């Protein structure tokens, strides 16, 4: 399987640059699959037990906040087949403006 990756460059100050990487919405642990482990990972993010370099991947409902509603969105995907917002079902860049920061 091959993935086409696009990377964007943004500045975080006069001499600091980061490369934002594409992600798959709902794939909180970034292993390339949506599964029960992502539910656990999101729960741990909500509880402050985990830190993520790509919070947008855990923002399953794309509202800009990691919350119980993201768990609900992922449950709806698993149980009812309701699709998540892009980038899904393929990797991509976030088109929604929020305060979660870039995926590194």
C-alpha positions, -999 to +999 in steps of 0.1 A: +000+000+000+013+034-009+003+068+005+008+101-012+019+125+015+018+163+014+036+184+039+030+220+047+055+244+063+045+270+088+065+293+111+063+294+149+085+324+152+114+341+134+137+310+132+115+280+141+096+260+115+075+229+117+063+206+090+027+197+094+020+161+085-012+146+071-035+125+094-065+103+094-094+116+115-103+093+143-069+075+142-059+089+176-029+067+181-018+072+144-013+035+136-032+037+103-064+020+115-095+030+133-102+005+161-110+002+198-074+013+207-083+048+194-112+049+218-089+041+247-064+067+234-090+094+232-102+086+267-067+089+280-063+123+262-095+135+278-083+123+312-049+140+308-030+107+309-017+110+273-002+137+251-006+138+214+015+153+186-016+153+165-047+163+184-067+167+152-065+130+146-083+125+180-108+152+173-132+127+157-161+151+154-139+180+142-152+205+166-118+217+177-120+201+212-109+167+224-140+155+244-165+128+251-182+138+219-152+125+200-158+091+216-194+093+205-184+101+169-161+072+168-187+049+184-211+061+157-186+051+130-180+017+145-216+009+154-236+026+126-211+032+099-214+070+101-185+086+083-162+110+100-154+144+086-123+148+063-096+139+063-113+105+063-113+078+050-079+087+035-050+107+050-050+144+044-046+179+059-071+195+082-093+220+064-110+232+096-095+261+115-091+253+152-068+258+181-055+222+183-023+230+165-006+212+136+000+175+134+037+168+138 
